[in-house]
């Protein structure tokens, strides 16, 4: 079995030469007569350049095929092989990675499992983020959750920058929120997921995640790129961690934003997350608050769904974008809003209600312009954000 990788070289780079450097230098390397008795084995570990085309802008797109035998069925060894040392050699960008279907890890929960746990099968899911991001107490988190959960919210998560801090320690936040989740379940029969942020030193992080699950966490959030794909893989593989893992894209811009260096967003947030055990992956939506390419967004969406991972378009999401999101994603999407819920003029509960009003309005085919929307939570949201 083989692994194919597409590399983009900008105009002015000798793409043919550099592709050969990657194919040899990132695999077996060169050898002399001393190893003639091992030549067949050594050759079996070499990559090969299989195609190269010149793009309209003068750049080159080259495909290199690597032997799967060179890696360990994980993402860290894959990255070391396809772009490790060579990533420091000059202008080149990894644009796509095509892996065998059996490679890596599939999600433990995924789209169907998250829907089953929530009991929601026929609509997009609505997700909120605790805001302000820092400075709230554990009790503040519980009070916010009480408000939005009562309005019908499906999922809430910590902000990615909120760690195990003195102002609101992780276990204290979980304790305060768990009481609310249990109350909602008892009173309404509904499950609401709270993705609590897993942080800490590498030698303690997995056990910390196990502890959170034992203490009632029903979802986890991980900053995968800052902590490492291997941490995500370990969390997903652990039988004690039987809850969905939401992967956050923090640091992705440092790896992906340059047109001539690094890796494409669709590789980092799509392919690699999908083959590393994430159950849901957050990433920017092109109609949100961060500059993002619509084609890259679609590639991420398709990569995730191909492995049964929930796409979570984020950053600047508000009720006004619901028609666009449904046109792009259909039903299998988690709409993730921070300020788009928490900063609603009439409070967070109305922010949640505005999303549900928007979903119903699109479903019924009613006009979505401000003049046609009656007074209520959605109209107030459209006034603020549209």
N, C-alpha and C positions, 0 to 999 in steps of 0.2 A: 504494500500500500504506500501511497505517496501523499505529500502535502504540497499544494501549489500556492505560491505567493506572487502577487503583482507589485512591482516596484516602479515608482515614477522618478525619472531623472530629469531635471530641468534643462532647458536649452543650454548648449555649450558643454555639457558633460558627455564624455564618450561612453554611452550607455552599454554598448556591446562589451567594451573592456571591463567596465565596472560590474556588469552582470557576471562575467566570468570570475572576477575577483571574489564575488559573493559565493558563487557556486562552489568554488574550491576552498576559499579561505574560511567560510562558515561551516565547512564540513570536514572532510578528511585531510585537506591540505595536500602538499606535495611530498614526494618521497623519491629516494634514489635506489640504487641497485642493492643496498643492504636489505631492503624489504621486498625484493622481487618474489620471494616465496609467499608473501602475503598480498600480492598484487590484486588478485581477484576479490579478496575480502575488502581491501582498501577501496577499490573501484566501486564496490556495492554501496559504500557510504558517501560517495560523491553526489552532489546535486547536479542537475543539468538545466541549461537555459533552453526553454522549449519554444519561446516566441518573443518577438519584439516589434513594436510598431511605433511610428512617429506620429505624434498628435498634431492637430492643426496649429497649436500654439508653439510648436517646435520642441516640446518636451517628448520624452520617450517612455513608453510603458512596456516593461519587460516582465515576462513570466518565468519563474524558476521553480523547478520541481525538486523537492527534497524527499529523501527516503524517510518513511515514518520510523524506521528502525533506529534513527539517530536521536530520538527523543523518548521521553518517559510517560507519554500519554497525559501530560499536564501542560498548563500554560507557561510556567516559568522556564522549563527546558525548551519549549517551543520558541519563546521570545529570544532566548539566548542563542538558539540556532539561526533563526531567520534574520535577526537584526542586532545581535549583541554587540560584538566588537565593531562591526561595520557601521553601526549607527554613529560612530565618532569619526568616520572616514571622509565625510563630505556630504554634499547635497544629494539626498535620496529620501523617498518617502514610501512607506508600505501602504498600498492602497486597498488591498484585499488579501484575505487568507482563506483558502478553501481546504477544509479538514474532512477526513473520513467521518461518516455518520457515527461510527462507534467511538470516536476520539473523545477524551475528556470526560466530563460529568454532566448528566442531565439534571434539571431541577427536581428537588424532592417533592415540592408541592405544585408549583407552576400555575398556569391559568386555571385549569379545572379545579385544582385543590384549593386555591384561594377563593374561588367562587363557591365551592362546597362549604367551606368554613364560614363564609358570610351568608350563605343561603340566598345569593343573588346570582341569577343565571341569564337574565334577559336584558341587561342594560350596562352601560359603562359604570365603573366604580368611581366614587368621589373620595378624594384623599385630601387631608389638610396638613398643615405644618404648624407646630407651636410657634407663635410669634408674640412678643419679641423673642429673638433667638437666645439671648443671654440675659441673665438678671432676674428671671422669674424663680420663685420658690417651688418646691415640690407641690405644695398646696395650690399654688397658682395654676400649675399644669393640670391638676385634678379639676379645678373649677372650670378651666377652658374646655377640657374634655367633656365635662358634664353638659355644657351649653351646646357644643357642636354634635355630640352623640345624641342628645335629645332631639336634635333637628334632623336626624337620619343619616349622619355621616357614616361612611363605610370604614375608613382607615385614617389614622393620624400618625404622624411620625415626629420624632425629634428633629430639630435643625441639625445639619451635619456638623456644625461647629460646637455643638453642645456636648461636651464630654462628661466625665465623672468629676464634676466640679463641686467645690464646697457649697456654693449657693444653692445647688439642687442635685445632690448625689444621685447617681443612677438608680440605686436600689430604692431610695426615698421617692423618686419620681415614679418608679414602677409601682411602689406600694400605693401611692395616692391615686394613680390612674387605674390600677387593678380594682380598687374599690368601686370606682365609677363603672368600669366594664362589667363587673359582677352585678351591680345594681341594674344596669341597662338590660343585661341578659335575663335577670330575674323578673323585671317588670314588663319587658316587651318581647322576650324570646330572641332578640337580635344579638348577633355577635358583631362587635366593632374591634378591628385590629389596631393595636398600638405598636408601631415599629420603634423599639427603643434602641438608641445608638450604642453599639458595642465598641469600646475603646480600651486602650491599655497596652502594656508591654507584651511582646510576642509570647513569652513563656507563660503568661497568665491569661491571655485573651480567650482561648478556647474554654478554659474552665470557668471564666467569668460568664461567657455565653451560656454554658450549661447551668450555672447558678441562676441566671436571669430566667431561663426556661423553667427551672424548678420552682422559682418564686412567682411564676404565673405569666411571664412574658409570652404573648401569642404571636409575635413577629419581631424580627430584628432588622436593624439598619447597619450597614457597613460601608465605610469609605474605602472601597476596594483598592483604588489606585494608590492611596497613601499607605495602607496597611499591606497590600500585596495580594495578587491573585491566589497565592498559595493559602492565605488565610481564609479567603472565600471558599476555596476548595475544601479546606479542613472543616469549616463550619458545615458545609453542605454534606460532607461525608459522615459526620458524627451522628450516630443513631439517637443520642440524647437530645440533639437539637432538631426537633421534629416540627419546627415552625417555619413559615416563609421568611426568606432573606431578601431584603430590599437593598439593591446595590446603588450607591450614590456615585455621581461622576466627578466629585471633587478632584482637582489636579488634571483633568482631561485636557484642558486648554494648553497646558505646558507640554503635553505630549503630541497634540494634534493640530494646533492652530496654524502653525507655519505651513505655507504651501509647498515648501521644498525639503522639509525635515520632519522626522518623527513618523507617526502613523495616522491613518485616517480615523476620524471619529467612528466611522462604521465598523472599523476593526476593533478599536479599543472598547467601545461601549456596546457594540453589537456582537460580533463574532466571538471575541474572547470571553465576554460575560456569559454568552449563551452556552459556551462549552466549559464553563467553570462552576456551574451549579447555582447561579442566581435564579431566584423565583420571579423577581420583578426588577427592572432596571430603569432608573431615572436618567433623563437626558434632556437637553433643551429642545423646545418646540420652535419651529422657524417663525411662528407668529407670536412668540413670547417676547421677553425683555432682553434676551441675549441674541447677538447676531448668529444665525445658524442657517446652514444650507438645507433647503427642502429636500433635495435628492439624498443627502447624507441622512437626514431624518428618516426617510422612507427605507433606506438600506438598513438602518439600525432596527426599525420596526420589523422588517421582514426577517432579518437574522434572528431576532429574539423569538418571533412567532414560530419560526421553523423548528425551534427547540422547545416550544411550548412555554416560553417565558413571557410574562406580562410586560408590554411596553408602557412606560410611564412618562409621557411628555410633560415637561415641567418648565419652570422659570418664567414668571409673568403670566401664568394661566389665570383667567378670570371667566365669569359666566358668559361674557360676550363672545368668546372664541368657540363656544360649544358647537355651533353649526359647522365651522371649519374642521374642528377636531373629529366630529362624527363623519364628515365627508371623507376625511383622510384615514380614519381608523375603524369605523363601524362600531360594533359593540365591545369588542375585546380590547379595552383600553382603560387605564386608570388615569383620571384627570386629577392632577396634583396641584393644589393651590395653597400658597402661603398667605400673602397679603390679599390675594383675590378672594379669600374667605374671611380672614381675620380683620381686614380693614374695611369691610362693608360698612356703609354709613349707618346702618341700623344694628350693627353688631355681628359677631361671628355666626350666630344661629341663622340670621337672615342671609349671610353669605352662603351657607350650606343650602338654604331654601332656594336661593337664586339659581344655583346649579340645577337643582331638581326641576324648577320651573322651566329652565332653559331646555333640559332634556325632554320634558313633556311638550314643549312648544315645537321643537324640531320634529318629534315623533308624530305630532298631529298635523304637521305641515303648515302651521300658522306663521304669518309674517314675523320677522325678527327685528325689524327696525324699531327705533325708539318710539316713534309716533304710534305704532300699532300695539305696543306692549302695554297692558293696563298697569295702573298703580300697584306697587307691590315690591317684593324683594328683587326680582329680576330687573324691573325698570330702574330702581335705585342703583343697581350695579352697572347697568348700561350707561346711566348718566355719569357715573364716576369714571368708568374705564374705557368707554368707547368714544 
